[in-house]
Structures are given as structure tokens and as C-alpha cells.
Amino acid sequence: MEPELISKKDLLLTCGISYGQLYRWKRKGLIPEDWFVRKSAFTGQETFFPREKMLARVERILSMKDEDASLDEIAEAVSSAPLPDTFSRDDLLEGDVVSAAALDLFADRHPGSAELRFAELLAVAVADTLLRSGDAGRDEALAAIATLEEGWTACEATSCDLVLLRKMGVSVVLIVSSVSELLVETDVRVVARVNLPERIEVLKSRLKSQERGVRS
Amino acid sequence: MSDTNRPDTRIAGAGTVSGGTYGEVMIAGAGTVRGDVDCLAFKVGGVADVQGTLTAQTITVGGSASFMGDVKGTDVVFSGNADVHGALSAESLKISGVARIDGAVSAPRIDIRGTTKIGGDCEAETFDAQGVFSVGGLLNAGVVTIKLYGGCDAHDIGGETIDVRLAQPWVFLPFMGDRNLTADAIEGDTIYLESTRAKVVRGANVTIGEGCTIDLVEYTGTLTGSAGVVASRKVTNPTA
């Protein structure tokens, strides 16, 4: 499905930003190159953006600016700059990226592996979210980790949510596209729904602030 | 600059340097660099053929150099003839000779005094051109200052302040030919244009000076001057 687009002109008017600002953000890498969609219009070529993603990104940039973050800081927070290939348990704990309880779950599943790949770390981070909120028990968090480990490659490219359902004490974990609505029978309760791209951004900004902490 | 890990190397006649890590690489005669080079200073006074990527703090080409791969430096000065087949990134890029870069160019500060052809996009905080240039993609800079000494073009130009003026040469320039700027779209906050041909100019405050042909001007603030403007409209309400 092709996402709904917004023209550059409409974007600027809707968000109250200027051409100069937009070009500056582009230079700083705040807006991914592939979000700029060129299409021919009656005035020649015009630039469009994926509407939802772009509006959310502009809002995020503007709100971070309100908190006096520099453009470089915002760029770090929103960029998809490469991270290290693996993360060690000790570093993660030291930076308070994820909780020890969530990491222990992973360690139970994969005894002896002290280094986590990013996909594994994401699985742990999602489990961490579920545990911290009290939505999920230990077994459910484990199921979430297992589901993400297996399903991650399939949903990496698109925006997906991890959903935890419970019916009469029996729980089910599934991954669905972020835009899809869930229609469930009456006894089923949607206990938690975690948006993965959002979680990834939070995770990355934590990792980066940790990196900064180590450097300074 | 001598250092056991970063030896200096120098070609005075004709020779070949293999890729690797160096302190200073100096090519005064005719030299070929085989492989990727990482050095502190790369200087070409003669003719150099770099068959890999180059990473250096200072890159000076006074002679003639051709780079097969990407070039990355802090201070890059091309006063001779430089040909980069990859992308070029620097903190400061000064071109007073003739340069051709096939890929994208990115440097906070770009000064063009000679002739420059860029195949890809060009990004800078300050882009200052007093010469002849061509950008195949988007020229995106905070402040774009162009003094026209010849025919310049960019596919599109975007930035905060865009200022294009006809140079007032203090010497007679008989061989310069047409002096103008051509672009599809020019978008910025404050725009001043002279001798410019563009399909569309969009901005907050736009001033159209002498010698322009602009198909459409869209502005949110003010439009000053209208000679050569085919159509213009003030953009106000998103719902309109």
C-alpha cells in the first residue's frame, strides 16, 4: 500500500516551518533521503513526503527544539546511523539501557552468550517495556522475546507492533502491521501493544546517550 | 611529521605508491597511488593518479590529480586540476582551479573561484561561488552566495539565504560568454536573484533583480520586483 503523501508546500504551511528550516534539517540528516519523493506536477517536479511519518518527524524535531536541543543532538536521536554490531551485557546494564531482569530472561534462553545483536537487544527491550509496565509476566515476556527473534527479519522493513493478547489466563503474542486494527472476540483482552519503530528510536537514543557518557 | 606508523613518502620523478597509512604523501613528478590511502597531508604538485579512496587531513592539488574513489579530508584545496570519480567530503573545500566531482559534495564551507562541475548533490552551510559551476543534483546550503562570472547551473537550489548577483568585474572579461544561473526550482527564506532563469522560485521574501526569467514565484512574505516573472502568487492559507 502506498502511504498517503503530503506536498512540500502543504507541509510547510501546516507545520509553520520555512524552506530554509527544511533544507537545514535535510542537510543535518534529520529527514531521511528516501522520504523525499519527487513527482511531476503541473508546475514541473514537486517534492512530496510520506504524510504520517513526516508530520510525526517534524513534530518531534520541533518539540526537541523547544527543549533547546541542538540540531546535532536531534540528528543523533532520530538518525539511523549505524550502531555497533553487538552489545555486551555489562555495557547495557551500566548505561541502564534495559533492566537486568529482562537481560536475565534472554540469558536463560541463550545461556553463555554475553553479546547481543541489535535484533536481540530490541527483543529484550520490548520485553523490558512489558515487564516494567507490569503488563506481562515472565513467561509472556519470554514469549515476546522468542516471537521477535523469529519474526524480526520479516517485519524489519515495515512498521509493526508487538501485541500481547490474553484470554482466560492464556496469553498469545503476535506481531502485526502498525496500521492494522485488531478485532478480537469479547473475552480477549489486548494487554499491550508496543510500536516497534518507536521502541527502536527510544532504544537508539538511550544507546547514544550511553555512548556519549562513556566518551566524556 | 615522521612517525614510525605514518611514514612520509615522496615521488619526485615517476613512481608508484602503494595504499596504506602515511604521514605526508607528496607527488611532485608523476605518481600513481595503488589502493586506499589514509594520510595526514596529501600534496600534488605534479600529476597524480589515485586508484582508490583517499582520507587525509589536508589535501592540496596544485598540479593535476585524478581520484578513482571517494575523497575525504578536513581542508581540501584544489588550485590545479582535480577529477574525483567518487564523492567528496571535507570541512572546508576551496576550488580555484578546475574540478570535476562525479558524486556528491558535502562540506560546511565551500568556496568556488574556478570552474567546478559536480555530478551529484552539493551540501554546505556556506556556499560561496565566484566562478563557473554546475551542480547535477540539489545545491543545499544555509547561505548561498553566487557572483556570476559565467554560466552556472544547478538542478535545484535550496537554503535559508540565496543571493545571486551579476559580478561587477574590475577587469574586462571578453571570454566569459553568457553570465547567468539556470535552475529548475529555487527555494529559500530570503532570496535575491539577478540574471537567473528558473521554473519556480519559492520563498518567504523574494527579490527579483535584473535579467531574470522566472515562470512562477510563490512567496509567503514579500515579492519585490517583477520584471521577467511570468506568474506570481502569494501563498497564505493551507486550507485554501
Interface residues (C-beta under 8 A of the other chain):
Chain A: K9 D10 L13 T14 S18 Y19 G20 Q21 L22 Y23 R24 K26 R27 T43 G44 Q45
Chain B: E123 E125 N140 A141 G142 G158 G159 E160 T161 D184 A185 E187 G188 D189 K199 V200 R202 G203 A204 D215 L216 E218 V235 N237 P238
